[in-house]
Amino acid sequence: MAFSLNKLKNILNSNKEAQLAGSGSLEPEIGFKLALHPITKNLYVTVIGARHLPSLFGLSRAHGYLVKVKVFPGESKYETTLQENSWPVWNEDFKFQLKQKEAKKSSDKIDLQNLVSGHFLSLTIYAILEPPKQEADKRKNSKTIDTKNAKVGDQEEPKAKTGFLEKTFSSFKATKAEAIAQKSILEKRRTVGAATWNFDSKLFQNDLKNGLIGTPDIWRPINAIASGITASEKRGENTKGQLEVTLLYTASEDGLNDVVQLTVNRLRCSVHTMQEHEKYKAPLYLKATILEANKAECFWKSDRFVPTISARWDPKSATVRLSVFKASLDQVSIYISLGCKTKMAKKEILGKATIHAQSAYSETWTQCLKEPGIPKTFWVQFQ
């Protein structure tokens, strides 16, 4: 009877569906296995599959999933192909080179524990919200039209010599097009989560071909990736998200041309907050306004951007400044808002924050005024 059960177990293990059995948990999981050549230090990571992946992200539905594979320490990273179901099967192999370590002179025997210690595997899973085929078809159609137009143009007039400026401009256009394409790809991605595994030499117990030793199938839970906001007093996460800003006060000699300047650095919010923003089905924008006596004097407004857990702005452009009399500093305040404009042309304020002498950031404001020329960088929380 025991022999029959073992035989049945071996049959099931060779079955493709059995690879997705995992640990039996109903939570999202990912499966993988490793093969190592102790002499060459080549490591092969096989991404088996995943199970119970979420299919809805706000009001958007996942079209498919892929995995980014990376071994630390190391520079190499790879991505699997796109699989279009919530129980994807990849069975794809990726080769890494373990970092060399100094071998012990007293023994020629390979110390497996010393070889793998300090290494760990990271598997990050992404959901693609829109079929990439549509974009590919659009690009093909546009290329076909451009080619036809180019042929007609060639017949009408001879080609002009390409000078340095033309080459530079065409290179700039190509770089810009690549950046737009990359941004489009990132906008369609949503991070499902990640799984990590610290190398354990005891699990390399299977003798494989060509001097390789391998692990059995390993299944790890897929944990959500936080936005990077820690639950500290100065930088605690809330339901609206928060913004990192830099405040700078510059005093003039006569006190008639003092400058109050605010620079927007980056936005952070939780995955849940991002999903709430996605429900409006509209791009977001940030607006920072400096007021004097409750009257808006100047403002900075960002370009539209899609809902995200993290966004950055160039300090050179994301800055608003106001010249003011030193005697009027107590009437100056800063108002920051995160909003969107829906398809019905209705403005929605998704978060707002104020900075002045009586606000929650009065300590930073007062300190900044007392120390002219020294910028103060801090986080403001949207309410």
KEKE-3310 file (N, C-alpha, C; in steps of 0.2 Angstrom, whole numbers, plus 5000, padded with zeros to 4 digits):
npx = (5004:5010:5019:5011:5006:5017:5021:5010:5011:5023:5019:5009:5017:5024:5015:5009:4999:5000:5011:5006:5000:5005:5007:4994:4988:4976:4980:4989:5002:5019:5029:5045:5061:5078:5094:5111:5128:5142:5155:5157:5149:5137:5120:5104:5088:5072:5056:5041:5027:5012:4998:4981:4981:4977:4963:4957:4960:4956:4945:4950:4954:4965:4975:4985:5000:5017:5034:5047:5064:5077:5093:5101:5117:5120:5119:5111:5095:5079:5065:5050:5039:5023:5009:4992:4982:4975:4981:4995:5007:5024:5037:5050:5068:5082:5098:5110:5125:5134:5141:5158:5168:5181:5190:5193:5210:5214:5207:5202:5189:5173:5164:5148:5138:5145:5146:5133:5128:5122:5116:5101:5085:5074:5057:5047:5030:5020:5005:4997:4987:4982:4980:4995:4996:4987:4994:5005:4999:4995:5007:5013:5004:5005:5019:5018:5010:5019:5030:5024:5021:5034:5039:5032:5036:5050:5049:5044:5054:5071:5082:5088:5104:5109:5113:5122:5114:5101:5103:5105:5093:5084:5089:5085:5071:5069:5074:5064:5053:5055:5055:5042:5035:5040:5035:5021:5021:5024:5013:5003:5006:5004:5009:5008:5014:5028:5040:5052:5067:5079:5094:5097:5108:5105:5094:5098:5098:5096:5103:5108:5110:5126:5134:5126:5117:5101:5086:5071:5054:5049:5038:5032:5024:5015:5019:5012:5019:5024:5021:5033:5031:5034:5028:5030:5032:5034:5033:5021:5009:4994:4976:4975:4987:5004:5015:5032:5041:5051:5055:5060:5067:5072:5080:5080:5091:5086:5073:5063:5061:5060:5060:5049:5049:5043:5046:5041:5044:5041:5028:5019:5009:4998:4994:4981:4975:4979:4971:4959:4960:4960:4947:4940:4943:4952:4966:4978:4983:4994:4994:5002:5000:5005:4999:4995:4988:4977:4975:4978:4993:5003:5007:5011:5008:5007:5010:4998:4995:4995:4986:4996:5008:5019:5028:5039:5046:5054:5065:5069:5059:5047:5043:5038:5038:5038:5039:5040:5036:5045:5038:5026:5026:5019:5007:5007:5004:5004:4996:4992:4986:4979:4972:4959:4951:4936:4928:4916:4919:4920:4928:4938:4944:4956:4964:4972:4982:4989:5002:5008:5010:5001:4998:4999:5012:5019:5030:5041:5039:5041:5055:5061:5059:5067:5080:5086:5090:5093:5087:5072:5067:5053:5039:5022:5005:4991:4974)
npy = (4994:5006:5007:5010:5022:5030:5029:5035:5048:5052:5052:5062:5073:5075:5080:5095:5103:5100:5107:5119:5117:5122:5128:5125:5136:5149:5162:5173:5166:5161:5150:5142:5136:5131:5129:5125:5127:5122:5124:5133:5143:5146:5150:5145:5150:5145:5150:5144:5146:5154:5157:5161:5175:5193:5200:5212:5229:5242:5250:5243:5229:5215:5211:5202:5194:5196:5192:5199:5195:5194:5192:5195:5199:5208:5213:5209:5207:5200:5197:5188:5180:5187:5181:5176:5174:5171:5161:5159:5149:5148:5142:5146:5148:5157:5163:5167:5174:5170:5180:5181:5173:5173:5159:5146:5143:5132:5121:5112:5108:5113:5125:5125:5132:5143:5148:5152:5160:5176:5179:5182:5179:5188:5190:5199:5203:5208:5216:5218:5230:5233:5226:5223:5222:5230:5243:5239:5236:5249:5256:5249:5252:5266:5266:5260:5270:5281:5276:5275:5288:5293:5287:5293:5306:5305:5303:5315:5325:5327:5319:5328:5333:5326:5336:5341:5346:5341:5327:5328:5332:5322:5312:5317:5316:5302:5298:5304:5298:5285:5287:5291:5279:5270:5276:5274:5260:5258:5265:5256:5245:5237:5234:5219:5212:5205:5192:5185:5176:5169:5162:5144:5132:5119:5116:5113:5099:5090:5080:5084:5084:5087:5091:5099:5105:5104:5112:5107:5111:5127:5137:5153:5165:5179:5195:5211:5226:5240:5258:5264:5272:5275:5271:5283:5297:5309:5305:5298:5287:5291:5291:5299:5302:5309:5323:5327:5342:5356:5370:5387:5402:5418:5432:5449:5464:5476:5472:5473:5465:5451:5433:5420:5403:5388:5371:5357:5340:5326:5314:5303:5288:5276:5259:5257:5270:5274:5266:5271:5283:5280:5277:5288:5289:5298:5309:5315:5330:5342:5356:5370:5385:5401:5412:5429:5438:5430:5430:5424:5424:5419:5403:5386:5373:5356:5345:5334:5318:5300:5290:5285:5276:5283:5297:5309:5326:5338:5348:5361:5365:5363:5373:5387:5404:5419:5436:5447:5459:5460:5464:5459:5445:5437:5436:5428:5412:5395:5385:5369:5357:5342:5336:5332:5332:5327:5318:5324:5337:5341:5347:5339:5338:5329:5329:5340:5353:5364:5377:5387:5400:5396:5382:5364:5363:5373:5374:5370:5380:5392:5390:5390:5404:5410:5406:5411:5407:5394:5379:5369:5353:5343:5332:5334:5331:5326:5331)
npz = (5000:5004:4994:4983:4986:4986:4973:4966:4971:4965:4952:4952:4955:4944:4936:4927:4933:4946:4950:4953:4965:4977:4994:4999:5003:5003:5000:4989:4981:4975:4966:4965:4960:4963:4955:4957:4952:4960:4958:4946:4951:4945:4945:4943:4942:4942:4938:4943:4944:4949:4960:4965:4962:4962:4952:4950:4950:4958:4947:4936:4926:4927:4914:4912:4919:4925:4931:4939:4941:4953:4960:4975:4983:4967:4950:4939:4932:4927:4917:4917:4904:4898:4906:4904:4914:4931:4938:4934:4924:4922:4921:4918:4915:4923:4922:4934:4941:4956:4968:4970:4983:4995:4996:5008:5013:5019:5015:5001:4998:4993:5002:5004:5012:5015:5002:4998:5008:5013:5001:4993:4986:4975:4970:4961:4957:4944:4938:4922:4915:4903:4887:4879:4865:4858:4859:4852:4839:4836:4835:4824:4814:4813:4810:4797:4790:4791:4784:4771:4768:4768:4757:4747:4749:4745:4732:4727:4731:4732:4744:4758:4764:4779:4793:4807:4817:4813:4815:4829:4833:4828:4836:4849:4847:4846:4858:4867:4862:4866:4880:4882:4878:4888:4899:4896:4897:4911:4917:4914:4922:4938:4954:4961:4972:4982:4984:4994:4997:5007:5005:5008:5012:5015:5008:4995:4990:4979:4967:4952:4934:4925:4936:4944:4958:4966:4972:4980:4974:4979:4988:4991:5001:4993:4997:5000:4993:5002:5001:5005:5015:5032:5048:5057:5068:5061:5048:5045:5038:5030:5025:5014:5008:5006:5005:5000:5003:5001:5010:5009:5015:5011:5016:5013:5013:5016:5019:5011:5000:5003:5001:5000:4997:4990:4986:4977:4980:4980:4979:4989:4993:4999:4993:4993:4994:4981:4973:4977:4971:4957:4955:4950:4937:4930:4926:4938:4947:4955:4965:4971:4980:4985:4997:5002:5015:5013:5000:4984:4977:4969:4960:4957:4946:4943:4929:4922:4929:4931:4943:4957:4968:4970:4965:4957:4955:4946:4954:4949:4941:4948:4958:4967:4971:4981:4982:4996:5009:5024:5035:5032:5033:5043:5037:5027:5019:5014:5002:4997:4986:4980:4966:4954:4937:4932:4919:4917:4918:4931:4946:4957:4974:4981:4991:5003:5010:5022:5026:5038:5051:5061:5058:5057:5054:5060:5068:5059:5050:5058:5062:5049:5046:5055:5052:5039:5022:5024:5018:5022:5022:5023:5027:5022:5026:5018:5020)
capx = (5000:5014:5023:5006:5005:5023:5020:5005:5014:5027:5015:5006:5023:5026:5010:5010:4994:5003:5016:5003:4997:5008:5006:4987:4985:4971:4983:4993:5009:5023:5033:5051:5066:5085:5099:5117:5134:5146:5162:5157:5145:5131:5114:5098:5082:5066:5050:5036:5020:5009:4991:4977:4983:4971:4962:4954:4964:4952:4940:4953:4955:4971:4975:4990:5005:5024:5038:5054:5068:5083:5097:5105:5119:5120:5116:5107:5088:5076:5057:5046:5034:5017:5004:4985:4977:4977:4985:5000:5012:5029:5042:5055:5074:5086:5104:5114:5132:5134:5147:5164:5170:5187:5190:5198:5216:5216:5203:5200:5182:5168:5159:5142:5135:5149:5145:5126:5126:5122:5112:5093:5081:5068:5052:5041:5025:5016:4999:4997:4980:4979:4984:5000:4995:4984:4999:5009:4996:4995:5014:5014:5000:5009:5025:5016:5008:5025:5034:5021:5022:5041:5040:5029:5041:5056:5047:5043:5060:5077:5084:5093:5110:5108:5118:5123:5107:5096:5105:5104:5085:5081:5091:5081:5064:5069:5074:5058:5048:5057:5053:5034:5034:5042:5030:5015:5021:5024:5006:4999:5008:5002:5013:5004:5018:5034:5042:5059:5069:5086:5097:5098:5112:5102:5089:5101:5099:5094:5109:5105:5115:5131:5137:5122:5113:5095:5081:5064:5049:5048:5032:5032:5018:5017:5017:5011:5024:5022:5023:5039:5030:5034:5023:5034:5028:5035:5031:5016:5004:4987:4972:4975:4994:5008:5020:5038:5042:5056:5053:5066:5065:5078:5079:5084:5095:5081:5067:5057:5061:5061:5057:5046:5049:5042:5048:5038:5049:5038:5022:5019:5003:4997:4991:4973:4974:4980:4965:4953:4961:4958:4939:4938:4945:4954:4973:4978:4987:4996:4994:5004:4999:5007:4994:4996:4982:4972:4974:4982:4998:5007:5006:5014:5003:5010:5007:4993:4999:4990:4986:5002:5010:5025:5029:5044:5046:5061:5065:5070:5052:5042:5045:5034:5041:5034:5043:5036:5039:5047:5033:5020:5027:5014:5001:5009:5003:5004:4990:4993:4980:4979:4965:4958:4945:4933:4925:4910:4922:4920:4935:4938:4950:4957:4968:4974:4987:4991:5008:5008:5012:4996:4996:5002:5019:5021:5037:5045:5038:5045:5062:5063:5060:5073:5086:5086:5095:5093:5081:5069:5063:5049:5033:5015:5000:4985:4968)
capy = (5000:5012:5008:5013:5029:5034:5029:5040:5054:5054:5054:5069:5078:5076:5084:5102:5106:5098:5112:5125:5115:5126:5126:5124:5142:5153:5168:5173:5163:5160:5145:5143:5131:5134:5124:5128:5123:5125:5126:5139:5147:5148:5149:5145:5151:5143:5152:5139:5148:5158:5156:5166:5182:5197:5201:5218:5234:5248:5248:5240:5222:5213:5207:5196:5194:5194:5192:5202:5190:5197:5189:5200:5205:5207:5218:5206:5206:5197:5197:5182:5182:5188:5175:5180:5171:5173:5155:5158:5145:5150:5137:5149:5148:5163:5162:5172:5172:5172:5184:5177:5174:5171:5152:5145:5140:5126:5115:5113:5106:5118:5126:5127:5137:5150:5151:5155:5164:5183:5180:5181:5180:5193:5189:5205:5201:5214:5214:5222:5231:5233:5221:5227:5221:5236:5248:5237:5237:5256:5257:5246:5256:5272:5265:5259:5276:5285:5273:5277:5295:5294:5285:5298:5312:5303:5304:5322:5329:5323:5319:5333:5331:5327:5339:5339:5348:5336:5321:5329:5333:5316:5308:5319:5314:5295:5297:5306:5293:5280:5289:5291:5272:5268:5279:5271:5253:5259:5266:5250:5240:5237:5229:5214:5211:5202:5187:5185:5169:5169:5155:5139:5127:5113:5114:5110:5092:5086:5079:5085:5083:5092:5094:5104:5102:5109:5112:5105:5117:5131:5141:5158:5170:5186:5201:5218:5231:5246:5264:5267:5277:5272:5274:5287:5303:5314:5303:5293:5286:5292:5289:5304:5302:5314:5326:5330:5348:5360:5377:5391:5409:5422:5439:5455:5469:5482:5469:5475:5460:5445:5428:5414:5398:5381:5366:5351:5335:5319:5312:5296:5286:5269:5256:5258:5277:5274:5263:5276:5289:5277:5277:5294:5288:5305:5310:5319:5336:5345:5363:5374:5392:5405:5417:5434:5441:5426:5432:5420:5429:5415:5396:5381:5367:5350:5341:5328:5311:5294:5288:5281:5277:5287:5302:5314:5332:5341:5354:5367:5367:5362:5378:5393:5409:5425:5442:5450:5463:5456:5465:5455:5438:5434:5436:5423:5405:5391:5380:5363:5353:5336:5335:5329:5335:5321:5318:5329:5344:5343:5347:5335:5339:5323:5330:5347:5354:5371:5378:5394:5400:5392:5376:5359:5363:5379:5373:5371:5387:5397:5389:5392:5411:5411:5404:5413:5404:5387:5375:5364:5348:5339:5329:5337:5325:5328:5330)
capz = (5000:5004:4988:4979:4988:4984:4965:4965:4973:4960:4946:4953:4955:4937:4932:4927:4938:4953:4952:4956:4972:4982:5001:5000:5006:4998:4999:4983:4982:4969:4966:4961:4962:4961:4953:4958:4950:4966:4955:4942:4954:4941:4949:4939:4945:4938:4940:4941:4943:4954:4961:4968:4961:4962:4945:4950:4953:4957:4942:4931:4927:4925:4907:4913:4925:4924:4937:4939:4945:4954:4965:4978:4979:4960:4946:4934:4933:4922:4918:4913:4899:4901:4906:4904:4919:4938:4940:4928:4924:4918:4920:4914:4919:4922:4925:4938:4944:4963:4969:4972:4990:4996:4998:5013:5010:5023:5013:4994:4998:4993:5008:5001:5016:5014:4995:4997:5013:5011:4995:4993:4979:4975:4965:4961:4952:4941:4934:4916:4915:4897:4883:4875:4858:4856:4858:4846:4833:4834:4832:4817:4809:4812:4806:4790:4787:4790:4778:4765:4767:4767:4750:4743:4749:4742:4725:4726:4731:4734:4751:4759:4768:4786:4796:4815:4820:4811:4819:4836:4834:4827:4842:4854:4846:4847:4866:4869:4861:4871:4887:4882:4878:4894:4904:4895:4900:4918:4919:4914:4927:4945:4958:4965:4978:4981:4988:4995:5000:5009:5003:5013:5009:5017:5003:4989:4991:4974:4963:4945:4928:4924:4942:4947:4964:4966:4978:4978:4973:4985:4988:4996:5000:4990:5001:4997:4994:5005:4998:5008:5021:5038:5053:5062:5070:5056:5042:5046:5032:5031:5020:5008:5005:5008:5000:5003:5001:5004:5011:5009:5016:5010:5019:5010:5017:5018:5022:5006:4995:5006:4997:5002:4991:4991:4981:4978:4978:4978:4982:4992:4995:5000:4987:4994:4991:4974:4970:4977:4965:4951:4954:4947:4930:4928:4929:4944:4947:4961:4964:4977:4980:4991:4998:5006:5017:5010:4993:4980:4973:4964:4961:4953:4945:4939:4923:4924:4930:4932:4950:4958:4975:4971:4960:4958:4951:4945:4958:4945:4938:4953:4963:4967:4975:4982:4985:5001:5014:5030:5040:5030:5034:5047:5033:5021:5020:5008:5001:4993:4984:4975:4963:4947:4934:4929:4912:4917:4920:4938:4949:4964:4978:4984:4997:5004:5016:5023:5029:5040:5058:5065:5055:5060:5053:5063:5071:5054:5047:5062:5061:5043:5046:5060:5049:5032:5017:5025:5016:5027:5019:5027:5024:5024:5025:5015:5024)
cpx = (5004:5018:5018:5006:5011:5023:5015:5007:5018:5024:5012:5011:5025:5021:5011:5005:4997:5008:5013:4999:4999:5008:4999:4984:4981:4974:4987:5000:5012:5028:5039:5056:5073:5089:5106:5123:5140:5153:5162:5153:5139:5125:5108:5092:5076:5060:5044:5030:5018:5001:4988:4979:4976:4970:4959:4959:4960:4946:4943:4954:4962:4971:4980:4995:5012:5028:5045:5058:5075:5086:5101:5111:5120:5117:5111:5100:5084:5068:5055:5042:5028:5012:4997:4980:4980:4980:4990:5005:5018:5034:5048:5062:5078:5092:5108:5121:5133:5141:5152:5166:5177:5187:5195:5204:5217:5212:5201:5193:5178:5164:5153:5138:5138:5148:5138:5124:5127:5118:5105:5090:5075:5064:5047:5036:5021:5010:4999:4989:4977:4983:4989:5000:4992:4989:5003:5006:4996:5002:5015:5010:5003:5015:5023:5014:5014:5029:5031:5022:5030:5043:5038:5034:5047:5055:5047:5049:5065:5079:5089:5098:5108:5114:5118:5117:5102:5097:5103:5096:5082:5083:5086:5074:5064:5070:5068:5053:5049:5054:5045:5032:5035:5037:5023:5015:5021:5017:5002:5000:5005:5006:5008:5008:5024:5035:5049:5061:5077:5089:5099:5102:5109:5097:5092:5103:5098:5100:5106:5111:5120:5134:5132:5118:5107:5091:5075:5060:5048:5042:5032:5026:5020:5014:5017:5017:5021:5024:5030:5038:5030:5030:5027:5030:5028:5033:5026:5011:4997:4983:4972:4982:4997:5013:5026:5039:5048:5054:5060:5064:5072:5076:5083:5087:5090:5074:5061:5057:5063:5058:5055:5046:5048:5043:5045:5042:5046:5032:5022:5012:5002:4994:4983:4971:4974:4974:4959:4954:4959:4951:4937:4939:4947:4961:4973:4983:4989:4996:4997:5004:5001:5002:4997:4990:4976:4970:4980:4987:5002:5006:5010:5009:5007:5007:5002:4997:4994:4991:4992:5003:5016:5026:5034:5043:5053:5061:5066:5063:5046:5043:5040:5037:5037:5039:5038:5040:5040:5041:5027:5021:5022:5007:5001:5007:5003:4999:4992:4987:4982:4972:4965:4952:4942:4930:4919:4912:4921:4926:4934:4944:4951:4961:4971:4978:4988:4997:5008:5010:5007:4994:5000:5010:5022:5028:5042:5045:5042:5052:5065:5064:5065:5079:5086:5092:5096:5087:5079:5065:5059:5043:5026:5010:4994:4979:4962)
cpy = (5006:5013:5011:5020:5033:5035:5035:5047:5057:5056:5061:5075:5080:5080:5091:5105:5105:5104:5118:5123:5120:5123:5124:5130:5145:5160:5168:5170:5162:5154:5145:5137:5134:5128:5128:5124:5126:5127:5133:5144:5150:5146:5150:5145:5149:5145:5148:5142:5152:5156:5161:5173:5187:5199:5208:5223:5241:5246:5245:5233:5220:5209:5201:5198:5193:5195:5195:5198:5194:5193:5195:5197:5203:5212:5215:5206:5204:5198:5191:5185:5184:5182:5178:5176:5172:5167:5154:5153:5147:5145:5140:5149:5155:5161:5168:5169:5175:5176:5180:5179:5171:5164:5151:5141:5133:5120:5117:5111:5113:5119:5129:5132:5143:5153:5154:5159:5172:5184:5179:5182:5184:5192:5195:5203:5207:5212:5220:5223:5232:5229:5225:5226:5227:5241:5245:5237:5244:5258:5255:5250:5263:5272:5264:5266:5281:5282:5275:5284:5297:5292:5290:5304:5311:5304:5311:5326:5325:5324:5324:5330:5332:5330:5337:5341:5343:5330:5322:5329:5326:5311:5310:5316:5306:5294:5299:5301:5287:5281:5289:5284:5269:5270:5275:5264:5254:5260:5261:5244:5242:5232:5225:5213:5208:5197:5186:5178:5170:5162:5151:5134:5120:5111:5112:5103:5087:5086:5079:5084:5088:5095:5099:5101:5107:5108:5109:5112:5120:5136:5146:5163:5177:5191:5207:5222:5238:5252:5267:5271:5273:5275:5277:5293:5308:5312:5297:5293:5288:5290:5293:5304:5308:5317:5328:5336:5351:5367:5381:5399:5413:5429:5444:5460:5474:5479:5471:5469:5453:5440:5422:5409:5391:5377:5360:5345:5329:5318:5304:5294:5279:5266:5257:5265:5277:5271:5267:5281:5286:5277:5283:5294:5295:5305:5315:5325:5338:5352:5366:5381:5395:5411:5423:5438:5437:5427:5428:5425:5425:5407:5392:5375:5362:5348:5336:5322:5306:5293:5283:5281:5281:5291:5307:5320:5335:5348:5361:5370:5367:5367:5384:5398:5416:5430:5445:5454:5459:5458:5461:5448:5434:5433:5431:5416:5402:5386:5375:5359:5347:5335:5332:5332:5329:5323:5323:5336:5346:5342:5343:5336:5333:5323:5337:5348:5362:5372:5386:5394:5396:5385:5370:5359:5370:5379:5374:5378:5392:5396:5391:5400:5413:5410:5405:5409:5397:5383:5370:5359:5344:5337:5333:5331:5329:5326:5330)
cpz = (5000:4998:4983:4980:4985:4976:4963:4966:4967:4953:4946:4953:4948:4933:4933:4932:4945:4955:4955:4963:4977:4989:5003:5003:5001:4997:4993:4985:4975:4971:4962:4963:4959:4959:4953:4956:4955:4963:4951:4945:4950:4945:4943:4943:4940:4941:4938:4939:4949:4955:4965:4968:4960:4954:4945:4953:4952:4952:4936:4932:4924:4918:4908:4918:4922:4930:4935:4944:4946:4960:4968:4982:4972:4956:4941:4936:4927:4923:4914:4908:4902:4900:4908:4908:4926:4941:4935:4929:4919:4916:4916:4918:4918:4926:4928:4940:4951:4963:4972:4979:4990:4999:5003:5011:5013:5019:5005:4993:4998:4999:5005:5005:5015:5007:4995:5002:5011:5005:4997:4987:4980:4969:4965:4955:4950:4937:4928:4915:4908:4892:4879:4868:4855:4854:4852:4840:4831:4832:4825:4812:4808:4808:4798:4786:4786:4784:4771:4763:4765:4759:4745:4743:4745:4734:4723:4726:4733:4741:4752:4764:4775:4790:4804:4818:4819:4815:4826:4837:4833:4833:4848:4853:4848:4855:4869:4868:4865:4878:4887:4882:4884:4899:4903:4898:4908:4921:4919:4919:4934:4949:4962:4972:4976:4986:4988:4998:5001:5008:5009:5010:5010:5012:4996:4990:4985:4969:4956:4940:4928:4930:4946:4953:4964:4972:4975:4976:4979:4984:4993:4995:4997:4994:4998:4998:4997:5001:5000:5014:5027:5044:5059:5063:5064:5049:5042:5040:5034:5025:5014:5005:5008:5003:5003:4999:5004:5004:5012:5010:5015:5012:5014:5015:5020:5020:5017:5001:4997:5001:5001:4996:4993:4985:4982:4976:4976:4982:4984:4994:4995:4993:4987:4992:4984:4970:4971:4972:4959:4949:4950:4940:4927:4930:4934:4943:4954:4960:4971:4976:4986:4991:5003:5008:5014:5003:4989:4976:4968:4965:4956:4952:4941:4933:4926:4924:4932:4940:4951:4965:4976:4964:4962:4953:4951:4949:4955:4942:4943:4959:4962:4973:4975:4985:4990:5006:5020:5035:5038:5031:5038:5043:5027:5023:5013:5008:4996:4992:4979:4973:4956:4944:4930:4922:4912:4919:4927:4942:4956:4967:4982:4990:4997:5010:5016:5027:5031:5048:5062:5063:5059:5059:5055:5065:5065:5050:5051:5062:5055:5043:5050:5057:5041:5028:5019:5023:5021:5022:5024:5023:5026:5022:5023:5019:5019)
residu = (MET:ALA:PHE:SER:LEU:ASN:LYS:LEU:LYS:ASN:ILE:LEU:ASN:SER:ASN:LYS:GLU:ALA:GLN:LEU:ALA:GLY:SER:GLY:SER:LEU:GLU:PRO:GLU:ILE:GLY:PHE:LYS:LEU:ALA:LEU:HIS:PRO:ILE:THR:LYS:ASN:LEU:TYR:VAL:THR:VAL:ILE:GLY:ALA:ARG:HIS:LEU:PRO:SER:LEU:PHE:GLY:LEU:SER:ARG:ALA:HIS:GLY:TYR:LEU:VAL:LYS:VAL:LYS:VAL:PHE:PRO:GLY:GLU:SER:LYS:TYR:GLU:THR:THR:LEU:GLN:GLU:ASN:SER:TRP:PRO:VAL:TRP:ASN:GLU:ASP:PHE:LYS:PHE:GLN:LEU:LYS:GLN:LYS:GLU:ALA:LYS:LYS:SER:SER:ASP:LYS:ILE:ASP:LEU:GLN:ASN:LEU:VAL:SER:GLY:HIS:PHE:LEU:SER:LEU:THR:ILE:TYR:ALA:ILE:LEU:GLU:PRO:PRO:LYS:GLN:GLU:ALA:ASP:LYS:ARG:LYS:ASN:SER:LYS:THR:ILE:ASP:THR:LYS:ASN:ALA:LYS:VAL:GLY:ASP:GLN:GLU:GLU:PRO:LYS:ALA:LYS:THR:GLY:PHE:LEU:GLU:LYS:THR:PHE:SER:SER:PHE:LYS:ALA:THR:LYS:ALA:GLU:ALA:ILE:ALA:GLN:LYS:SER:ILE:LEU:GLU:LYS:ARG:ARG:THR:VAL:GLY:ALA:ALA:THR:TRP:ASN:PHE:ASP:SER:LYS:LEU:PHE:GLN:ASN:ASP:LEU:LYS:ASN:GLY:LEU:ILE:GLY:THR:PRO:ASP:ILE:TRP:ARG:PRO:ILE:ASN:ALA:ILE:ALA:SER:GLY:ILE:THR:ALA:SER:GLU:LYS:ARG:GLY:GLU:ASN:THR:LYS:GLY:GLN:LEU:GLU:VAL:THR:LEU:LEU:TYR:THR:ALA:SER:GLU:ASP:GLY:LEU:ASN:ASP:VAL:VAL:GLN:LEU:THR:VAL:ASN:ARG:LEU:ARG:CYS:SER:VAL:HIS:THR:MET:GLN:GLU:HIS:GLU:LYS:TYR:LYS:ALA:PRO:LEU:TYR:LEU:LYS:ALA:THR:ILE:LEU:GLU:ALA:ASN:LYS:ALA:GLU:CYS:PHE:TRP:LYS:SER:ASP:ARG:PHE:VAL:PRO:THR:ILE:SER:ALA:ARG:TRP:ASP:PRO:LYS:SER:ALA:THR:VAL:ARG:LEU:SER:VAL:PHE:LYS:ALA:SER:LEU:ASP:GLN:VAL:SER:ILE:TYR:ILE:SER:LEU:GLY:CYS:LYS:THR:LYS:MET:ALA:LYS:LYS:GLU:ILE:LEU:GLY:LYS:ALA:THR:ILE:HIS:ALA:GLN:SER:ALA:TYR:SER:GLU:THR:TRP:THR:GLN:CYS:LEU:LYS:GLU:PRO:GLY:ILE:PRO:LYS:THR:PHE:TRP:VAL:GLN:PHE:GLN)
# end
